[in-house]
Amino acid sequence: LPLCFNPALYSDQLRMRRWLIGLAFLFGYLKLTVPRPFRNPYSCNNAWLVHNFVRVHFTTKVVPAVKLGILEVGLSWSQLLTMRYAV
């Protein structure tokens, strides 16, 4: 420890450092990085399937897969849930 160490002054310095770090987070200069969980890129996203193959789009008034010519008629929920997928 240095000869001029003052515990009260040191706690004030720590408090000031924490306050400045908090401001840096608040104004976007620092970001807390949390590792993303591993996601299998080949897994099937059900929301994507429903959006593109079941639901009628609100602007085109047709299912997007039908509009692109992938399907002749949009799928129903029962068709989607009973379909077997190739792995």
C-alpha positions as a Python dict, from the first residue, in 0.01 Angstrom:
ca = {
    (1, 'L'): (0, 0, 0),
    (2, 'P'): (124, 349, -70),
    (3, 'L'): (207, 572, 224),
    (4, 'C'): (-76, 813, 141),
    (5, 'F'): (-350, 545, 134),
    (6, 'N'): (-674, 671, 285),
    (7, 'P'): (-960, 415, 299),
    (8, 'A'): (-1230, 685, 295),
    (9, 'L'): (-1075, 848, -12),
    (10, 'Y'): (-1039, 507, -179),
    (11, 'S'): (-1410, 428, -129),
    (12, 'D'): (-1499, 766, -281),
    (13, 'Q'): (-1281, 684, -581),
    (14, 'L'): (-1453, 348, -623),
    (15, 'R'): (-1794, 512, -595),
    (16, 'M'): (-1695, 769, -860),
    (17, 'R'): (-1560, 493, -1088),
    (18, 'R'): (-1886, 294, -1056),
    (19, 'W'): (-2087, 609, -1129),
    (20, 'L'): (-1882, 685, -1442),
    (21, 'I'): (-1915, 327, -1566),
    (22, 'G'): (-2290, 351, -1511),
    (23, 'L'): (-2301, 668, -1720),
    (24, 'A'): (-2100, 499, -1993),
    (25, 'F'): (-2357, 216, -2004),
    (26, 'L'): (-2643, 465, -1998),
    (27, 'F'): (-2516, 666, -2294),
    (28, 'G'): (-2409, 363, -2495),
    (29, 'Y'): (-2033, 388, -2470),
    (30, 'L'): (-2016, 48, -2299),
    (31, 'K'): (-2228, -255, -2376),
    (32, 'L'): (-2274, -572, -2178),
    (33, 'T'): (-2199, -862, -2408),
    (34, 'V'): (-2369, -1188, -2325),
    (35, 'P'): (-2284, -1496, -2532),
    (36, 'R'): (-2575, -1614, -2744),
    (37, 'P'): (-2694, -1968, -2688),
    (38, 'F'): (-2601, -2211, -2962),
    (39, 'R'): (-2872, -2252, -3221),
    (40, 'N'): (-2871, -2526, -3477),
    (41, 'P'): (-2877, -2351, -3819),
    (42, 'Y'): (-3056, -2651, -3968),
    (43, 'S'): (-3341, -2656, -3716),
    (44, 'C'): (-3689, -2564, -3829),
    (45, 'N'): (-3838, -2235, -3713),
    (46, 'N'): (-4213, -2286, -3667),
    (47, 'A'): (-4297, -1915, -3680),
    (48, 'W'): (-4121, -1890, -4017),
    (49, 'L'): (-4319, -2188, -4149),
    (50, 'V'): (-4651, -2044, -4033),
    (51, 'H'): (-4572, -1700, -4177),
    (52, 'N'): (-4466, -1828, -4518),
    (53, 'F'): (-4688, -2133, -4571),
    (54, 'V'): (-5008, -2095, -4361),
    (55, 'R'): (-5099, -1729, -4298),
    (56, 'V'): (-5243, -1503, -4563),
    (57, 'H'): (-5029, -1190, -4599),
    (58, 'F'): (-5212, -868, -4518),
    (59, 'T'): (-5099, -672, -4828),
    (60, 'T'): (-5095, -934, -5103),
    (61, 'K'): (-5397, -1125, -4960),
    (62, 'V'): (-5230, -1458, -5049),
    (63, 'V'): (-4991, -1695, -4874),
    (64, 'P'): (-4628, -1596, -4962),
    (65, 'A'): (-4543, -1951, -5079),
    (66, 'V'): (-4836, -1941, -5320),
    (67, 'K'): (-4733, -1598, -5447),
    (68, 'L'): (-4381, -1731, -5520),
    (69, 'G'): (-4517, -2042, -5692),
    (70, 'I'): (-4384, -2292, -5439),
    (71, 'L'): (-4735, -2417, -5356),
    (72, 'E'): (-5062, -2407, -5547),
    (73, 'V'): (-5269, -2362, -5229),
    (74, 'G'): (-5159, -2252, -4882),
    (75, 'L'): (-5124, -2516, -4612),
    (76, 'S'): (-5365, -2557, -4322),
    (77, 'W'): (-5253, -2598, -3961),
    (78, 'S'): (-5335, -2969, -3967),
    (79, 'Q'): (-5134, -3021, -4287),
    (80, 'L'): (-4839, -2835, -4141),
    (81, 'L'): (-4842, -3030, -3813),
    (82, 'T'): (-4878, -3374, -3975),
    (83, 'M'): (-4616, -3316, -4245),
    (84, 'R'): (-4294, -3517, -4222),
    (85, 'Y'): (-3975, -3325, -4282),
    (86, 'A'): (-3667, -3458, -4458),
    (87, 'V'): (-3364, -3450, -4232),
}
